Amino acid sequence: MDNKKTIGMIAAVLAVAVLFCACANPAVGSPDATGTQTLASPTEPVGTTEAPPVQEPPLDPQVIDAHTLALAQYPEMVKYPYMADSGNDPNTFGMGDDDALTQWTLSLREQTQYRDDYDVQELRGFIKATLPKFLGGAEGENALYSPINIYMALAMLAETADGEGRAQILDLMGVSDMDTLRTRVNAIWNANYRDDGMAKTLFANSLWLNENVIFRQETLDLLAQKYFASSYYGAMGSEQMDQLLHNWMNEQTDNLLKNQIDELKLDPDTVAALVSTLCFHAKWDYGFSKSNTKDGVFHALDGDEPCRMMYQSEPGNYYWADHFSAIGQTFESGGRMWFLLPDEGVTPEELLNDPQTLSFLLSNGAWENQKYLTVNKQIVKFDIEAQINASLILQDLGVTDVFDPEKADFSPLALNPKGFFVEKVLHGARVVTDEEGCKAAAYTIVMVEATAAMPPEDEADFILDRPFIFAITGTDGLPLFIGIVNHPNV
C-alpha cells in the first residue's frame, strides 16, 4: 500500500522488543552516565555452540534475509472485494449475488467465535495498573501507549521466563496460569486479525537470537504457534543484524516510526530481542469534509497555539460523566476512536485517576449517561509522538525478577541461561488524525542485558480545543491505543 493510499486511514502500530542480555559474572558491570547497565563481555560464549542450521522456508511476508529457526503462519484472509485496485464498483456494494462479498462476510463472522475465549473486562486490572503509569506525569506533554500490545509482549516474555519472574508477569496481567494466558492471547490475536484490503489489525511478533546461544526449539515452536512469532538468529551487535531488525520493524509498522526504529541498536551482549508490533488501518465511517477544515486555536496548558480544526454535524451518541464529556467516531470497518474532553478546570492527567474514565473506556459505548442527538463536532487534527523507557514502570508494577541477573530464570528460552536478564524496555508511539481517518504507530523495546451537565434536548456542541484523552478500540471494545493530547502539533 503506497503512502497516498494510507493517508486518511488509521494505521496504529506498536512494536515491542524485549532485549535479553547475559553476563558471565552478574557482579561485573556498572551503570553508565545515562543509568543504563553496561556489561563486561563474557569470558566465554553464552551457551556452547552456534545455533544449528535450518532449511530456509519459501519466501513469505514474514521471511527476511536471515537464518530462521521458527516461522509463524498467518491465517488466510479473504480479501475485501471492493478494494481500489479490484476493478469492482464500490457503488454496487451489497447488491446482487456476489460470491466474493459473501465469502468475505462469512470470514469476518467466523472470527467472532474467538471472542468466547476472552472478555475485554478481564484486562481491566492490567489497564487500570498501567494507564496512570504510562500516561501519568506527562506534565503538559503528549503521552501515548498501547495496552494490548504491551500485554502481548509480556505474554511472550512469560513464555521465555520461569519461576518467580514468570509469576510476577502473570500477576500483573491478571492471569492464573500459562494455559489460560495462551488461550486468551491466541483468541485476542485471531478475533482481531484483519488484513483484507479494507482494514488492518495485525499483531506481528518475532524473536531475534544470538547465534552463539543454544535456544530451546520447543519454546520457539510454541511461540510461532500460539503467538504467531517468527524466530531469527545471527551476529548480535553487527550492522547487518541491526539492519535486518530495522527492516522487519519498519515493514510491520508501515514506516510510521522509522526515525525511532532506525536508532535502535542490538548490543553484542544481547542474547535475544523479543519484538511485538500492532498495525491498525481504518477509515472513518463518515469522513470530515476538507473544505470545512479551518484554522483554529488550541488552548494548551502553557498557552494558546494555532491548530487545524475539522467540523462535522451528524446524529450520534453524546456521553457524559462527572468530570468529562465524550463522543465516539466510528470506523468504516468497525471499532471507534473515542474522544474524552475534561470539564473546564480538569486536566487529562487528573482523569487518569478517575474510576469513571477506565469504566468508560472499557464500556464500548454501553454507558448509562448517553443521549442520541445531533452533535456539532469540532475535532482538532493532531500528530503526536511519544517515547518512554518502561523498564522502571514495569518494575514499579511488580515485575522485578526478570531484570535481576541473579534472580531471572530464562530456562524455557535457552539451554544455558545463567546470567540472562531483561536489560531495558523501550516504548514509542505516534498517532496522526486527518479528515479521512488517522495514522498511528507505537513500539516497545525490552532489553535482557464537578458533574457534567446533561446536554440539550436535540443538539450538542463538542469542541475539542483543549487537552483531552483519546482511545482507539477494536470492534469488541478492546483498547488498542490510549493517549493524551496536550499539543496537537499540526
C-alpha positions in Angstrom: 0.0 0.0 0.0 1.6 3.3 -1.0 1.6 6.5 1.1 -1.2 8.1 -0.9 -3.5 5.2 -0.1 -2.6 5.3 3.6 -3.5 9.0 4.0 -6.8 9.3 5.8 -6.6 5.8 7.2 -5.9 4.6 10.7 -2.5 3.0 10.9 -2.0 2.1 14.6 1.3 0.3 15.2 3.1 -0.8 18.3 6.4 -2.7 18.3 7.6 -4.3 21.4 11.1 -5.6 21.6 12.4 -7.4 24.6 16.2 -7.4 24.6 17.9 -10.1 26.7 21.4 -9.5 27.9 23.7 -12.0 29.6 26.6 -11.6 31.9 29.1 -14.3 32.8 29.5 -12.7 36.2 26.4 -10.8 37.3 28.5 -8.6 39.6 30.5 -7.3 36.6 29.4 -4.1 35.0 28.3 -0.7 36.3 25.7 1.9 35.3 27.0 4.5 32.8 26.2 8.2 32.8 22.7 7.5 31.4 21.8 4.9 34.1 21.9 2.1 31.6 23.7 -1.1 32.9 26.9 -1.6 31.0 28.1 -5.2 30.9 31.6 -6.6 30.6 32.0 -9.1 27.8 31.5 -12.7 28.9 34.8 -14.7 29.3 33.2 -17.4 27.2 30.4 -17.5 24.6 27.0 -17.8 26.2 25.8 -21.4 25.7 28.2 -23.7 24.0 27.7 -23.9 20.2 26.3 -22.0 17.3 22.6 -22.4 16.6 22.0 -25.4 14.2 21.5 -24.5 10.5 17.9 -25.0 9.3 16.4 -25.2 5.8 15.0 -21.9 4.8 11.2 -21.9 4.1 9.7 -20.4 0.9 9.6 -16.6 0.9 6.7 -15.1 2.8 5.9 -11.6 4.1 7.3 -12.7 7.4 10.6 -14.1 6.0 13.7 -12.0 5.8 17.2 -12.5 4.7 18.3 -14.2 7.9 18.6 -17.6 9.4 15.1 -18.8 10.5 14.5 -21.1 13.5 10.7 -20.9 13.5 8.2 -19.3 11.2 4.7 -18.1 12.0 2.0 -19.0 9.6 -0.8 -16.4 9.4 -4.5 -17.5 8.8 -5.7 -16.9 5.2 -7.7 -13.8 5.0 -10.5 -13.3 2.4 -9.9 -10.0 0.6 -12.5 -7.2 0.6 -13.9 -7.4 -2.9 -14.3 -3.6 -3.4 -10.7 -2.5 -2.9 -9.5 0.4 -5.0 -7.5 -1.8 -7.4 -10.0 -4.7 -7.5 -11.9 -3.5 -10.6 -15.2 -3.8 -8.8 -17.6 -0.8 -8.5 -17.9 0.1 -4.8 -21.3 1.8 -5.6 -22.7 -1.7 -6.1 -21.6 -2.9 -2.6 -24.1 -5.5 -1.3 -26.1 -5.6 -4.5 -26.8 -8.9 -6.2 -25.5 -12.4 -5.7 -21.8 -11.6 -5.1 -19.9 -14.7 -4.1 -16.8 -12.8 -3.2 -18.8 -10.5 -0.9 -20.4 -13.5 0.7 -17.1 -15.2 1.3 -15.6 -12.0 2.8 -18.6 -11.5 5.1 -18.5 -15.1 6.3 -14.8 -15.0 7.0 -15.4 -12.0 9.3 -18.3 -13.7 11.0 -16.2 -16.8 11.7 -13.6 -14.7 13.6 -16.2 -13.7 16.2 -16.1 -17.3 17.6 -12.7 -16.5 19.2 -14.4 -13.9 21.4 -15.8 -16.7 23.5 -12.3 -17.4 24.9 -11.8 -13.9 26.4 -13.6 -10.9 27.8 -12.3 -7.4 27.4 -13.2 -6.8 31.1 -10.5 -9.4 32.0 -7.9 -6.9 31.0 -9.4 -4.3 33.4 -6.9 -4.9 36.2 -3.9 -4.7 33.8 -5.1 -1.5 32.1 -6.0 0.1 35.5 -2.5 -0.6 36.7 -0.7 0.5 33.6 -2.8 3.5 32.4 -1.6 6.0 35.0 2.0 4.7 34.9 2.4 5.1 31.1 0.3 8.2 30.7 0.8 9.9 34.0 3.5 12.5 34.7 3.1 14.0 31.2 3.2 17.5 32.7 1.7 19.2 29.7 3.4 17.0 27.1 1.8 14.4 24.8 1.6 10.8 26.1 0.6 7.6 24.3 0.8 3.8 24.8 -0.9 0.6 23.6 -2.1 -1.5 26.5 -2.9 -4.5 24.4 0.5 -4.6 22.6 2.4 -4.4 25.9 0.1 -7.2 27.1 1.1 -9.3 24.1 4.8 -8.6 24.6 4.6 -9.5 28.3 2.8 -12.7 27.4 5.7 -13.8 25.2 8.2 -12.7 27.9 6.3 -15.0 30.3 6.8 -17.9 27.9 10.5 -17.4 27.9 10.8 -16.9 31.7 10.1 -19.2 34.7 10.0 -19.2 38.4 9.1 -16.0 40.3 9.8 -13.9 37.3 7.0 -15.6 35.3 4.7 -15.4 38.4 5.2 -11.7 38.6 4.3 -11.2 35.0 1.2 -13.3 35.2 0.1 -11.4 38.4 0.4 -8.1 36.5 -1.6 -9.5 33.6 -4.3 -10.9 35.8 -3.8 -14.5 34.6 -3.6 -17.5 36.9 -1.6 -19.9 34.7 0.1 -20.2 31.3 -2.6 -22.3 29.7 -5.2 -19.6 30.4 -2.7 -17.0 29.1 -2.1 -18.9 25.8 -5.8 -19.4 25.2 -6.6 -15.7 25.9 -3.7 -14.2 23.8 -4.3 -16.6 20.9 -8.1 -15.7 20.9 -7.4 -12.0 21.0 -5.0 -12.4 18.1 -7.4 -14.3 16.0 -10.5 -12.3 16.9 -8.9 -9.0 15.9 -6.8 -10.2 13.0 -7.7 -8.2 9.9 -5.7 -7.7 6.7 -8.3 -7.7 3.9 -7.6 -4.5 2.0 -10.4 -2.7 3.7 -8.8 -2.5 7.1 -5.8 -3.9 9.0 -5.4 -5.1 12.6 -2.3 -7.2 12.7 -0.2 -8.3 15.7 3.2 -9.3 14.3 5.8 -10.9 16.7 9.4 -12.0 16.3 12.5 -13.1 18.3 16.0 -12.1 17.3 18.5 -14.5 18.7 22.2 -14.6 19.3 23.9 -17.2 17.0 26.2 -18.3 19.9 23.4 -19.4 22.1 21.5 -22.7 22.1 17.8 -22.0 22.3 15.0 -24.4 23.0 13.3 -25.2 19.8 10.1 -26.4 21.6 9.7 -22.9 23.0 10.3 -21.2 19.7 7.8 -23.5 18.0 5.2 -22.8 20.8 5.7 -19.0 20.2 5.2 -19.5 16.5 2.0 -21.5 17.0 0.3 -19.6 19.8 1.7 -16.1 19.3 2.5 -16.1 15.6 6.1 -15.2 16.4 8.9 -16.0 13.9 12.4 -16.6 15.3 15.6 -15.5 13.5 19.3 -15.7 14.6 22.5 -14.0 13.7 25.5 -12.0 14.9 24.3 -9.6 17.6 25.9 -6.2 17.5 26.6 -6.4 13.8 25.4 -3.8 11.4 23.7 -6.5 9.3 21.7 -7.8 12.2 20.6 -4.2 13.2 19.6 -3.5 9.6 17.5 -6.7 9.4 15.7 -5.8 12.6 15.1 -2.3 11.4 13.7 -3.6 8.1 11.4 -6.0 9.8 10.0 -3.5 12.3 9.6 -0.8 9.7 7.8 -3.1 7.4 5.4 -4.2 10.2 4.8 -0.6 11.2 4.4 0.9 7.7 7.5 3.1 8.3 5.4 5.3 10.6 8.1 5.0 13.3 11.1 4.9 11.1 13.0 7.7 12.8 12.7 5.9 16.2 13.3 2.4 14.9 16.4 3.2 12.9 18.0 4.4 16.1 17.7 1.0 17.8 20.9 -1.0 18.2 21.5 -4.6 19.3 24.4 -5.0 21.7 27.0 -7.8 21.3 25.9 -8.9 24.8 22.3 -9.1 23.7 21.3 -12.8 23.7 17.7 -12.2 22.4 15.4 -9.4 21.3 11.6 -10.0 21.6 9.6 -7.8 19.2 5.8 -7.3 19.0 4.0 -4.9 16.7 0.4 -3.9 16.2 -0.7 -2.3 12.9 -4.2 -1.0 12.5 -5.7 0.8 9.5 -9.3 2.0 9.1 -11.2 4.9 7.5 -13.8 6.9 9.4 -17.3 5.7 8.7 -18.3 9.3 7.9 -15.2 11.4 7.0 -14.8 15.1 7.6 -15.1 17.4 4.6 -11.7 19.0 3.9 -13.5 22.2 2.7 -14.8 22.6 6.3 -11.4 22.4 8.0 -10.4 25.8 9.3 -7.6 27.4 11.3 -8.3 27.4 15.0 -6.8 27.9 18.4 -5.9 25.1 20.8 -5.9 26.2 24.4 -2.8 24.3 25.7 -1.9 24.4 29.4 1.1 26.7 28.7 -0.6 29.0 26.2 -2.7 29.1 23.0 -1.3 27.7 19.8 -2.6 27.5 16.3 -4.3 24.4 15.0 -6.4 23.0 12.2 -10.0 22.2 13.3 -12.3 19.7 11.5 -16.0 20.4 11.5 -18.9 17.9 11.3 -22.5 17.8 12.4 -24.3 14.5 12.5 -26.7 12.4 14.7 -24.9 10.3 17.2 -24.5 9.4 20.9 -23.2 12.0 23.3 -21.8 10.7 26.6 -21.1 12.4 29.9 -19.7 11.6 33.3 -18.9 13.6 36.5 -15.8 15.2 35.0 -15.8 14.7 31.2 -18.0 14.5 28.1 -17.2 12.1 25.2 -18.1 11.1 21.7 -17.1 8.1 19.6 -16.0 8.5 15.9 -16.8 5.2 14.2 -14.6 3.4 11.7 -15.9 2.1 8.4 -14.7 -1.4 9.3 -15.9 -1.3 13.0 -14.4 -0.1 16.2 -14.2 3.5 17.2 -11.9 6.4 18.2 -13.1 7.9 21.5 -12.5 11.5 22.5 -12.8 12.4 26.2 -13.0 16.1 26.9 -12.3 17.0 30.5 -14.6 19.6 32.1 -13.2 23.1 32.4 -10.6 23.1 35.2 -9.9 19.4 35.0 -6.7 18.1 33.3 -6.4 14.8 31.3 -3.9 13.6 33.9 -6.5 14.1 36.6 -9.0 12.0 34.6 -6.5 9.0 34.7 -7.2 8.5 38.4 -11.0 8.9 37.9 -12.6 5.4 38.1 -15.2 6.6 35.6 -12.6 7.1 32.9 -11.5 3.5 32.8 -15.0 2.2 33.1 -16.0 4.3 30.1 -13.0 3.3 28.0 -13.9 -0.4 28.6 -17.7 0.1 28.1 -17.6 0.0 24.3 -20.4 2.6 24.4 -22.6 0.8 26.9 -22.7 3.8 29.2 -25.6 4.9 31.3 -25.3 8.7 30.7 -25.7 9.0 27.0 -28.1 10.6 24.6 -28.8 10.3 20.9 -28.9 13.8 19.3 -27.2 16.0 16.7 -23.6 16.5 17.7 -21.8 19.6 16.3 -18.2 18.4 16.3 -15.0 20.5 16.2 -12.2 18.0 16.3 -8.6 19.1 16.2 -6.2 17.5 13.7 -3.2 16.2 15.6 0.1 14.5 15.1 1.6 13.3 18.4 4.6 11.2 19.2 5.9 9.7 22.5 8.8 7.6 23.6 9.5 6.2 27.1 11.8 3.8 28.9 9.3 1.4 30.5 11.9 -0.6 32.5 11.2 1.2 35.8 7.5 1.3 35.1 7.3 -2.5 34.9 9.5 -2.9 38.0 7.3 -0.5 39.9 4.3 -2.6 38.8 5.9 -5.7 40.4 7.8 -7.3 37.5 11.3 -7.2 39.1 13.0 -10.6 38.9 13.4 -10.7 35.2 15.5 -7.6 35.5 17.9 -9.1 38.1 20.7 -11.3 36.7 20.9 -13.2 40.0 17.1 -13.9 40.1 16.0 -14.1 36.5 15.2 -17.6 35.2 15.0 -17.9 31.4 15.4 -21.7 31.3 12.4 -22.1 28.9 14.3 -20.0 26.3 17.8 -21.4 26.3 19.7 -24.5 27.5 22.2 -22.5 29.5 20.5 -19.2 30.5 22.7 -18.4 33.5 23.1 -14.6 33.8 20.3 -13.8 31.3 18.2 -10.8 32.4 16.0 -8.1 30.9 18.2 -5.0 30.4 15.9 -2.4 29.0 12.2 -1.9 27.9 11.5 0.9 25.5 8.1 2.1 24.3 7.4 4.6 21.5 4.2 5.6 19.7 2.7 8.0 17.2 -0.8 9.0 16.2 -1.9 11.2 13.3 -5.5 12.3 12.5 -7.0 13.9 9.4 -10.3 14.3 7.6 -10.5 10.7 6.4 -9.1 8.9 9.5 -5.8 8.7 11.4 -2.5 7.0 11.3 -0.9 5.7 14.5 2.2 3.8 15.4 4.0 2.6 18.5 6.8 0.4 19.7 8.2 -1.1 22.9 11.7 -2.5 23.3 12.8 -4.7 26.3 16.4 -5.5 26.6 17.6 -8.5 28.5 21.0 -7.4 29.4 -17.9 19.0 39.1 -20.7 16.7 37.4 -21.1 17.4 33.7 -24.5 18.9 32.7 -26.9 16.9 30.7 -26.9 18.0 27.1 -29.9 19.9 25.5 -32.8 18.0 24.0 -31.8 17.8 20.4 -28.3 19.2 19.8 -24.9 19.5 21.5 -21.6 21.1 20.7 -18.4 19.0 21.2 -15.4 21.3 20.8 -12.0 19.6 21.2 -9.9 22.7 21.5 -8.1 22.0 24.8 -6.1 19.0 26.2 -8.0 15.7 26.0 -7.8 11.9 26.2 -8.4 9.6 23.2 -8.6 5.9 22.7 -8.7 3.6 19.7 -10.8 0.5 20.2 -11.4 -2.6 18.1 -14.9 -4.0 17.2 -15.0 -5.8 20.5 -14.1 -2.7 22.5 -10.5 -3.8 23.1 -8.3 -0.8 23.8 -5.6 -0.7 21.2 -4.2 2.8 21.9 -4.8 5.3 24.6 -3.3 8.8 24.7 -3.3 12.3 25.9 -3.1 15.3 23.5 -1.6 18.4 25.2 -0.2 19.8 21.9 -1.8 18.9 18.6 1.5 19.7 16.7 -0.3 20.2 13.4 
